[in-house]
Amino acid sequence: MVAADPDPRQHKANVASRFGDVASVYDTVVEFFGPFGRALVEAAAITRGEHVLDIACGAGAVLGPATATGASVWGVDIAPEMAARARVFAPTALADAEHLPAADSAFDAVMCGFGVFFFPDPARAFAEVRRVLRPTGRFAASTFADGVAGFPWSTELAREVGRPSPWKQSPVVKVDGLRAALHDTGFTSVVTTRVERRFSFNDIEHYQAWYGTHGGAQLLHELADDAGRLGHWRRRSTVLLERDGYAFTQRVDLTVADR
């Protein structure tokens, strides 16, 4: 079990390890992050010829659509396995948001799809984003409107089988905290729009397979050698999936701010 992270260095190591472990299957069973990556690129109005940095680029959900606009795009991620996978879309490097390997005023836009709430020190990260943005640049980030990805009951069910959240709750996990942090860091004209996408599953096997392709994989890994707990998770998930028609609507906030 991954413990909570009082040490920022340990937190970063845990994030890199957790997402590195699922890099090869990330977002493969159901395309979950792709639609929101495309929506974020659209919200940020990325255009041909611009210089764009994608922080926490993951498997390329934002990097790919940004590159498709004709912009010059570069991605960074804290997990080497993720950075390697996203390299099919654009050049990538291993780095975290608090230490960006880029010159001052290097980019027209900085993007971050579902990554801000993993920053141990959001204020420091956003100051670094401002440093690498040109004076006319903008920052665009996505967050989960309800603070959780997937079915609303998934976090509570994880606790029910004995796994508390491995992460300290971030002050920017929801849009109000993100907007406040951006204002405090000096960003202006902060605008948020909300988008929704609906996702459905065929059965418990389909859902479990999807659950194992993102951050939830750690829970399944821990339950693999405990038939009782895994059985409980599957039974409860099945009941709740049936109740919800094997589908959920994910609400996401897209926030764009001027440097």
Phi and psi in degrees as GROMACS dihedral restraints (atoms count N, CA, C in turn):
[ dihedral_restraints ]
;  ai    aj    ak    al  type     phi  dphi    fc
    3     4     5     6     1   -82.0    20    10
    4     5     6     7     1   125.7    20    10
    6     7     8     9     1   -81.1    20    10
    7     8     9    10     1   164.9    20    10
    9    10    11    12     1   -62.4    20    10
   10    11    12    13     1   158.3    20    10
   12    13    14    15     1  -114.0    20    10
   13    14    15    16     1    86.6    20    10
   15    16    17    18     1   -72.0    20    10
   16    17    18    19     1   -23.9    20    10
   18    19    20    21     1   -97.2    20    10
   19    20    21    22     1   119.3    20    10
   21    22    23    24     1   -55.5    20    10
   22    23    24    25     1   -35.4    20    10
   24    25    26    27     1   -66.8    20    10
   25    26    27    28     1   -40.1    20    10
   27    28    29    30     1   -67.7    20    10
   28    29    30    31     1   -38.0    20    10
   30    31    32    33     1   -58.6    20    10
   31    32    33    34     1   -47.3    20    10
   33    34    35    36     1   -63.1    20    10
   34    35    36    37     1   -39.9    20    10
   36    37    38    39     1   -64.1    20    10
   37    38    39    40     1   -39.9    20    10
   39    40    41    42     1   -66.9    20    10
   40    41    42    43     1   -40.9    20    10
   42    43    44    45     1   -63.0    20    10
   43    44    45    46     1   -46.6    20    10
   45    46    47    48     1   -60.7    20    10
   46    47    48    49     1   -42.0    20    10
   48    49    50    51     1   -67.7    20    10
   49    50    51    52     1   -44.6    20    10
   51    52    53    54     1   -62.4    20    10
   52    53    54    55     1   -45.8    20    10
   54    55    56    57     1   -83.1    20    10
   55    56    57    58     1   -25.3    20    10
   57    58    59    60     1   -63.9    20    10
   58    59    60    61     1   -35.8    20    10
   60    61    62    63     1   -64.2    20    10
   61    62    63    64     1   -28.9    20    10
   63    64    65    66     1  -107.7    20    10
   64    65    66    67     1     7.6    20    10
   66    67    68    69     1   -56.8    20    10
   67    68    69    70     1   -38.7    20    10
   69    70    71    72     1   -69.8    20    10
   70    71    72    73     1   -24.4    20    10
   72    73    74    75     1  -114.9    20    10
   73    74    75    76     1     1.1    20    10
   75    76    77    78     1   -55.2    20    10
   76    77    78    79     1   124.7    20    10
   78    79    80    81     1    60.3    20    10
   79    80    81    82     1    37.4    20    10
   81    82    83    84     1  -105.3    20    10
   82    83    84    85     1   -31.2    20    10
   84    85    86    87     1   -76.8    20    10
   85    86    87    88     1   -47.6    20    10
   87    88    89    90     1  -130.0    20    10
   88    89    90    91     1   128.6    20    10
   90    91    92    93     1   -73.2    20    10
   91    92    93    94     1    97.5    20    10
   93    94    95    96     1   -96.1    20    10
   94    95    96    97     1   -48.4    20    10
   96    97    98    99     1   -81.2    20    10
   97    98    99   100     1   -26.0    20    10
   99   100   101   102     1   -55.6    20    10
  100   101   102   103     1   -51.0    20    10
  102   103   104   105     1   -59.0    20    10
  103   104   105   106     1   -36.3    20    10
  105   106   107   108     1   -77.0    20    10
  106   107   108   109     1   -29.3    20    10
  108   109   110   111     1   -64.9    20    10
  109   110   111   112     1   -43.3    20    10
  111   112   113   114     1   -64.3    20    10
  112   113   114   115     1   -39.1    20    10
  114   115   116   117     1   -66.3    20    10
  115   116   117   118     1   -36.7    20    10
  117   118   119   120     1   -67.9    20    10
  118   119   120   121     1   -40.6    20    10
  120   121   122   123     1   -62.5    20    10
  121   122   123   124     1   -39.9    20    10
  123   124   125   126     1   -66.0    20    10
  124   125   126   127     1   -42.8    20    10
  126   127   128   129     1   -63.4    20    10
  127   128   129   130     1   -34.9    20    10
  129   130   131   132     1   -80.8    20    10
  130   131   132   133     1    -6.8    20    10
  132   133   134   135     1    54.8    20    10
  133   134   135   136     1    48.4    20    10
  135   136   137   138     1   -68.6    20    10
  136   137   138   139     1   134.0    20    10
  138   139   140   141     1  -129.0    20    10
  139   140   141   142     1   162.9    20    10
  141   142   143   144     1   -54.9    20    10
  142   143   144   145     1   136.0    20    10
  144   145   146   147     1    90.5    20    10
  145   146   147   148     1   -14.0    20    10
  147   148   149   150     1   -73.2    20    10
  148   149   150   151     1   156.8    20    10
  150   151   152   153     1  -102.7    20    10
  151   152   153   154     1   120.7    20    10
  153   154   155   156     1  -127.6    20    10
  154   155   156   157     1   137.3    20    10
  156   157   158   159     1  -114.5    20    10
  157   158   159   160     1   130.9    20    10
  159   160   161   162     1  -110.3    20    10
  160   161   162   163     1   111.4    20    10
  162   163   164   165     1   -88.8    20    10
  163   164   165   166     1   142.5    20    10
  165   166   167   168     1    55.3    20    10
  166   167   168   169     1    54.9    20    10
  168   169   170   171     1   -69.5    20    10
  169   170   171   172     1   -17.1    20    10
  171   172   173   174     1    56.0    20    10
  172   173   174   175     1  -136.1    20    10
  174   175   176   177     1   -86.9    20    10
  175   176   177   178     1     1.7    20    10
  177   178   179   180     1   107.7    20    10
  178   179   180   181     1    20.6    20    10
  180   181   182   183     1   -61.7    20    10
  181   182   183   184     1   -32.8    20    10
  183   184   185   186     1   -97.1    20    10
  184   185   186   187     1   -38.9    20    10
  186   187   188   189     1   -58.6    20    10
  187   188   189   190     1   -43.8    20    10
  189   190   191   192     1   -62.0    20    10
  190   191   192   193     1   -55.3    20    10
  192   193   194   195     1   -61.6    20    10
  193   194   195   196     1   -34.9    20    10
  195   196   197   198     1   -65.4    20    10
  196   197   198   199     1   -42.4    20    10
  198   199   200   201     1   -63.2    20    10
  199   200   201   202     1   -36.6    20    10
  201   202   203   204     1   -64.9    20    10
  202   203   204   205     1   -18.5    20    10
  204   205   206   207     1   -75.5    20    10
  205   206   207   208     1   -13.9    20    10
  207   208   209   210     1    96.3    20    10
  208   209   210   211     1     3.9    20    10
  210   211   212   213     1   -74.2    20    10
  211   212   213   214     1   160.0    20    10
  213   214   215   216     1   -90.9    20    10
  214   215   216   217     1   110.2    20    10
  216   217   218   219     1  -118.2    20    10
  217   218   219   220     1   143.7    20    10
  219   220   221   222     1  -135.6    20    10
  220   221   222   223     1   137.4    20    10
  222   223   224   225     1  -117.7    20    10
  223   224   225   226     1   149.5    20    10
  225   226   227   228     1  -131.7    20    10
  226   227   228   229     1   147.1    20    10
  228   229   230   231     1  -148.6    20    10
  229   230   231   232     1   153.2    20    10
  231   232   233   234     1   -81.7    20    10
  232   233   234   235     1   -18.8    20    10
  234   235   236   237     1  -100.2    20    10
  235   236   237   238     1   118.3    20    10
  237   238   239   240     1   -59.3    20    10
  238   239   240   241     1   -33.2    20    10
  240   241   242   243     1   -66.0    20    10
  241   242   243   244     1   -37.4    20    10
  243   244   245   246     1   -68.5    20    10
  244   245   246   247     1   -46.0    20    10
  246   247   248   249     1   -58.4    20    10
  247   248   249   250     1   -38.7    20    10
  249   250   251   252     1   -66.9    20    10
  250   251   252   253     1   -40.8    20    10
  252   253   254   255     1   -67.9    20    10
  253   254   255   256     1   -39.1    20    10
  255   256   257   258     1   -72.8    20    10
  256   257   258   259     1   -10.6    20    10
  258   259   260   261     1   -65.8    20    10
  259   260   261   262     1   -12.2    20    10
  261   262   263   264     1   -69.2    20    10
  262   263   264   265     1   -19.8    20    10
  264   265   266   267     1   -96.2    20    10
  265   266   267   268     1   -38.3    20    10
  267   268   269   270     1  -167.0    20    10
  268   269   270   271     1   165.5    20    10
  270   271   272   273     1   -58.9    20    10
  271   272   273   274     1   141.1    20    10
  273   274   275   276     1  -134.3    20    10
  274   275   276   277     1   162.2    20    10
  276   277   278   279     1  -143.3    20    10
  277   278   279   280     1   161.1    20    10
  279   280   281   282     1   -90.0    20    10
  280   281   282   283     1   115.4    20    10
  282   283   284   285     1  -166.5    20    10
  283   284   285   286     1   160.5    20    10
  285   286   287   288     1  -114.3    20    10
  286   287   288   289     1   166.4    20    10
  288   289   290   291     1   -67.0    20    10
  289   290   291   292     1   -20.2    20    10
  291   292   293   294     1   -85.1    20    10
  292   293   294   295     1    -9.8    20    10
  294   295   296   297     1  -142.5    20    10
  295   296   297   298     1    74.4    20    10
  297   298   299   300     1   -80.8    20    10
  298   299   300   301     1   125.9    20    10
  300   301   302   303     1   -80.8    20    10
  301   302   303   304     1    63.1    20    10
  303   304   305   306     1  -144.0    20    10
  304   305   306   307     1   153.8    20    10
  306   307   308   309     1   -74.5    20    10
  307   308   309   310     1   162.2    20    10
  309   310   311   312     1   -59.6    20    10
  310   311   312   313     1   143.4    20    10
  312   313   314   315     1    55.4    20    10
  313   314   315   316     1    38.7    20    10
  315   316   317   318     1   -88.5    20    10
  316   317   318   319     1   -18.9    20    10
  318   319   320   321     1  -128.4    20    10
  319   320   321   322     1   146.5    20    10
  321   322   323   324     1   -79.6    20    10
  322   323   324   325     1   -29.3    20    10
  324   325   326   327     1  -149.0    20    10
  325   326   327   328     1   144.5    20    10
  327   328   329   330     1  -121.4    20    10
  328   329   330   331     1   132.3    20    10
  330   331   332   333     1  -116.6    20    10
  331   332   333   334     1   154.4    20    10
  333   334   335   336     1  -154.5    20    10
  334   335   336   337     1   105.1    20    10
  336   337   338   339     1   -90.9    20    10
  337   338   339   340     1   110.6    20    10
  339   340   341   342     1    53.6    20    10
  340   341   342   343     1    43.0    20    10
  342   343   344   345     1  -124.5    20    10
  343   344   345   346     1   -20.4    20    10
  345   346   347   348     1   -60.7    20    10
  346   347   348   349     1   -31.4    20    10
  348   349   350   351     1   -79.1    20    10
  349   350   351   352     1     0.8    20    10
  351   352   353   354     1   -97.7    20    10
  352   353   354   355     1    -5.5    20    10
  354   355   356   357     1   -72.5    20    10
  355   356   357   358     1   123.6    20    10
  357   358   359   360     1   -61.8    20    10
  358   359   360   361     1   -35.2    20    10
  360   361   362   363     1  -130.2    20    10
  361   362   363   364     1    85.8    20    10
  363   364   365   366     1   -56.8    20    10
  364   365   366   367     1   -39.3    20    10
  366   367   368   369     1   -61.4    20    10
  367   368   369   370     1   -42.9    20    10
  369   370   371   372     1   -65.5    20    10
  370   371   372   373     1   -40.3    20    10
  372   373   374   375     1   -65.0    20    10
  373   374   375   376     1   -43.4    20    10
  375   376   377   378     1   -68.7    20    10
  376   377   378   379     1   -32.6    20    10
  378   379   380   381     1   -64.6    20    10
  379   380   381   382     1   -37.3    20    10
  381   382   383   384     1   -68.2    20    10
  382   383   384   385     1   -38.0    20    10
  384   385   386   387     1   -60.7    20    10
  385   386   387   388     1   -45.0    20    10
  387   388   389   390     1   -62.2    20    10
  388   389   390   391     1   -36.1    20    10
  390   391   392   393     1   -61.1    20    10
  391   392   393   394     1   -42.5    20    10
  393   394   395   396     1   -86.5    20    10
  394   395   396   397     1    -6.6    20    10
  396   397   398   399     1   -85.6    20    10
  397   398   399   400     1   144.9    20    10
  399   400   401   402     1   -70.3    20    10
  400   401   402   403     1   159.9    20    10
  402   403   404   405     1   -54.7    20    10
  403   404   405   406     1   -29.9    20    10
  405   406   407   408     1   -96.6    20    10
  406   407   408   409     1    10.8    20    10
  408   409   410   411     1   -79.3    20    10
  409   410   411   412     1   172.3    20    10
  411   412   413   414     1  -141.7    20    10
  412   413   414   415     1   157.9    20    10
  414   415   416   417     1  -117.3    20    10
  415   416   417   418     1   136.4    20    10
  417   418   419   420     1  -131.1    20    10
  418   419   420   421     1   131.6    20    10
  420   421   422   423     1  -142.1    20    10
  421   422   423   424     1   150.5    20    10
  423   424   425   426     1  -114.1    20    10
  424   425   426   427     1   142.9    20    10
  426   427   428   429     1  -138.3    20    10
  427   428   429   430     1   155.3    20    10
  429   430   431   432     1   -77.9    20    10
  430   431   432   433     1   127.5    20    10
  432   433   434   435     1   -58.5    20    10
  433   434   435   436     1   -35.0    20    10
  435   436   437   438     1  -102.5    20    10
  436   437   438   439     1     8.9    20    10
  438   439   440   441     1    78.4    20    10
  439   440   441   442     1     6.9    20    10
  441   442   443   444     1  -145.8    20    10
  442   443   444   445     1   145.3    20    10
  444   445   446   447     1   -97.8    20    10
  445   446   447   448     1   142.9    20    10
  447   448   449   450     1    89.1    20    10
  448   449   450   451     1  -158.5    20    10
  450   451   452   453     1   -63.6    20    10
  451   452   453   454     1   138.5    20    10
  453   454   455   456     1   -57.4    20    10
  454   455   456   457     1   -25.3    20    10
  456   457   458   459     1   -87.5    20    10
  457   458   459   460     1    -4.0    20    10
  459   460   461   462     1   -64.5    20    10
  460   461   462   463     1   -38.8    20    10
  462   463   464   465     1   -67.8    20    10
  463   464   465   466     1   -43.2    20    10
  465   466   467   468     1   -64.8    20    10
  466   467   468   469     1   -37.7    20    10
  468   469   470   471     1   -65.4    20    10
  469   470   471   472     1   -37.3    20    10
  471   472   473   474     1   -60.7    20    10
  472   473   474   475     1   -41.9    20    10
  474   475   476   477     1   -64.6    20    10
  475   476   477   478     1   -36.4    20    10
  477   478   479   480     1   -62.3    20    10
  478   479   480   481     1   -33.0    20    10
  480   481   482   483     1   -93.4    20    10
  481   482   483   484     1    10.5    20    10
  483   484   485   486     1    96.2    20    10
  484   485   486   487     1    24.2    20    10
  486   487   488   489     1  -126.3    20    10
  487   488   489   490     1    97.8    20    10
  489   490   491   492     1   -68.0    20    10
  490   491   492   493     1   164.1    20    10
  492   493   494   495     1   -59.3    20    10
  493   494   495   496     1   134.0    20    10
  495   496   497   498     1   -79.3    20    10
  496   497   498   499     1    -7.0    20    10
  498   499   500   501     1  -113.9    20    10
  499   500   501   502     1   143.5    20    10
  501   502   503   504     1   -67.7    20    10
  502   503   504   505     1   136.4    20    10
  504   505   506   507     1   -61.2    20    10
  505   506   507   508     1   124.4    20    10
  507   508   509   510     1   -81.0    20    10
  508   509   510   511     1   144.4    20    10
  510   511   512   513     1   -69.8    20    10
  511   512   513   514     1   -12.6    20    10
  513   514   515   516     1  -113.4    20    10
  514   515   516   517     1    22.9    20    10
  516   517   518   519     1   -67.2    20    10
  517   518   519   520     1   -27.8    20    10
  519   520   521   522     1  -118.0    20    10
  520   521   522   523     1   165.8    20    10
  522   523   524   525     1   -65.4    20    10
  523   524   525   526     1   -34.6    20    10
  525   526   527   528     1   -61.5    20    10
  526   527   528   529     1   -43.4    20    10
  528   529   530   531     1   -66.6    20    10
  529   530   531   532     1   -38.0    20    10
  531   532   533   534     1   -64.0    20    10
  532   533   534   535     1   -46.6    20    10
  534   535   536   537     1   -60.7    20    10
  535   536   537   538     1   -42.4    20    10
  537   538   539   540     1   -64.3    20    10
  538   539   540   541     1   -42.6    20    10
  540   541   542   543     1   -65.0    20    10
  541   542   543   544     1   -38.6    20    10
  543   544   545   546     1   -65.8    20    10
  544   545   546   547     1   -44.0    20    10
  546   547   548   549     1   -59.5    20    10
  547   548   549   550     1   -44.7    20    10
  549   550   551   552     1   -64.2    20    10
  550   551   552   553     1   -27.4    20    10
  552   553   554   555     1   -86.5    20    10
  553   554   555   556     1    -8.3    20    10
  555   556   557   558     1   110.0    20    10
  556   557   558   559     1     0.1    20    10
  558   559   560   561     1   -71.0    20    10
  559   560   561   562     1   151.9    20    10
  561   562   563   564     1  -128.1    20    10
  562   563   564   565     1   171.7    20    10
  564   565   566   567     1    49.0    20    10
  565   566   567   568     1    50.8    20    10
  567   568   569   570     1   -78.5    20    10
  568   569   570   571     1   118.8    20    10
  570   571   572   573     1  -124.3    20    10
  571   572   573   574     1   133.2    20    10
  573   574   575   576     1  -121.5    20    10
  574   575   576   577     1   133.4    20    10
  576   577   578   579     1  -123.3    20    10
  577   578   579   580     1   151.3    20    10
  579   580   581   582     1  -111.6    20    10
  580   581   582   583     1   135.8    20    10
  582   583   584   585     1  -125.6    20    10
  583   584   585   586     1   157.9    20    10
  585   586   587   588     1  -134.3    20    10
  586   587   588   589     1   144.3    20    10
  588   589   590   591     1  -138.4    20    10
  589   590   591   592     1   143.8    20    10
  591   592   593   594     1  -105.7    20    10
  592   593   594   595     1   137.3    20    10
  594   595   596   597     1  -126.9    20    10
  595   596   597   598     1   140.9    20    10
  597   598   599   600     1  -134.7    20    10
  598   599   600   601     1   159.4    20    10
  600   601   602   603     1  -131.6    20    10
  601   602   603   604     1   153.3    20    10
  603   604   605   606     1   -79.4    20    10
  604   605   606   607     1   -39.5    20    10
  606   607   608   609     1  -167.5    20    10
  607   608   609   610     1  -175.6    20    10
  609   610   611   612     1   -63.4    20    10
  610   611   612   613     1   -33.0    20    10
  612   613   614   615     1   -65.2    20    10
  613   614   615   616     1   -42.6    20    10
  615   616   617   618     1   -62.9    20    10
  616   617   618   619     1   -43.9    20    10
  618   619   620   621     1   -64.4    20    10
  619   620   621   622     1   -45.4    20    10
  621   622   623   624     1   -63.3    20    10
  622   623   624   625     1   -39.5    20    10
  624   625   626   627     1   -61.5    20    10
  625   626   627   628     1   -42.6    20    10
  627   628   629   630     1   -65.7    20    10
  628   629   630   631     1   -41.5    20    10
  630   631   632   633     1   -59.2    20    10
  631   632   633   634     1   -27.9    20    10
  633   634   635   636     1   -85.8    20    10
  634   635   636   637     1     5.9    20    10
  636   637   638   639     1  -110.8    20    10
  637   638   639   640     1    13.1    20    10
  639   640   641   642     1  -143.8    20    10
  640   641   642   643     1  -156.4    20    10
  642   643   644   645     1   -59.0    20    10
  643   644   645   646     1   -24.8    20    10
  645   646   647   648     1   -67.1    20    10
  646   647   648   649     1   -12.4    20    10
  648   649   650   651     1   -58.8    20    10
  649   650   651   652     1   -30.9    20    10
  651   652   653   654     1   -61.9    20    10
  652   653   654   655     1   -39.0    20    10
  654   655   656   657     1   -62.9    20    10
  655   656   657   658     1   -47.2    20    10
  657   658   659   660     1   -63.0    20    10
  658   659   660   661     1   -35.6    20    10
  660   661   662   663     1   -63.0    20    10
  661   662   663   664     1   -42.5    20    10
  663   664   665   666     1   -68.7    20    10
  664   665   666   667     1   -30.5    20    10
  666   667   668   669     1   -85.8    20    10
  667   668   669   670     1   -11.5    20    10
  669   670   671   672     1   -57.8    20    10
  670   671   672   673     1   -34.4    20    10
  672   673   674   675     1   -99.6    20    10
  673   674   675   676     1    13.6    20    10
  675   676   677   678     1  -130.4    20    10
  676   677   678   679     1    89.1    20    10
  678   679   680   681     1   -59.7    20    10
  679   680   681   682     1   -33.6    20    10
  681   682   683   684     1   -66.3    20    10
  682   683   684   685     1   -48.6    20    10
  684   685   686   687     1   -68.9    20    10
  685   686   687   688     1   -41.0    20    10
  687   688   689   690     1   -63.8    20    10
  688   689   690   691     1   -41.5    20    10
  690   691   692   693     1   -61.6    20    10
  691   692   693   694     1   -40.9    20    10
  693   694   695   696     1   -62.6    20    10
  694   695   696   697     1   -44.6    20    10
  696   697   698   699     1   -60.8    20    10
  697   698   699   700     1   -43.0    20    10
  699   700   701   702     1   -66.9    20    10
  700   701   702   703     1   -42.7    20    10
  702   703   704   705     1   -65.1    20    10
  703   704   705   706     1   -46.7    20    10
  705   706   707   708     1   -65.9    20    10
  706   707   708   709     1   -40.2    20    10
  708   709   710   711     1   -61.5    20    10
  709   710   711   712     1   -42.0    20    10
  711   712   713   714     1   -62.0    20    10
  712   713   714   715     1   -45.2    20    10
  714   715   716   717     1   -59.8    20    10
  715   716   717   718     1   -45.6    20    10
  717   718   719   720     1   -72.0    20    10
  718   719   720   721     1   -36.8    20    10
  720   721   722   723     1   -62.3    20    10
  721   722   723   724     1   -44.8    20    10
  723   724   725   726     1   -62.1    20    10
  724   725   726   727     1   -41.1    20    10
  726   727   728   729     1   -60.2    20    10
  727   728   729   730     1   -38.4    20    10
  729   730   731   732     1   -93.7    20    10
  730   731   732   733     1     9.6    20    10
  732   733   734   735     1    67.1    20    10
  733   734   735   736     1    26.7    20    10
  735   736   737   738     1    56.4    20    10
  736   737   738   739     1    30.5    20    10
  738   739   740   741     1  -148.1    20    10
  739   740   741   742     1   152.6    20    10
  741   742   743   744     1  -143.6    20    10
  742   743   744   745     1   156.6    20    10
  744   745   746   747     1  -106.5    20    10
  745   746   747   748     1   119.7    20    10
  747   748   749   750     1   -92.3    20    10
  748   749   750   751     1   123.9    20    10
  750   751   752   753     1  -101.3    20    10
  751   752   753   754     1   131.4    20    10
  753   754   755   756     1  -132.5    20    10
  754   755   756   757     1   138.6    20    10
  756   757   758   759     1  -101.0    20    10
  757   758   759   760     1   129.7    20    10
  759   760   761   762     1  -108.5    20    10
  760   761   762   763     1   117.5    20    10
  762   763   764   765     1  -115.8    20    10
  763   764   765   766     1   127.7    20    10
  765   766   767   768     1  -123.1    20    10
  766   767   768   769     1   131.8    20    10
  768   769   770   771     1  -134.6    20    10
  769   770   771   772     1   142.4    20    10
  771   772   773   774     1   -82.1    20    10
  772   773   774   775     1   144.6    20    10
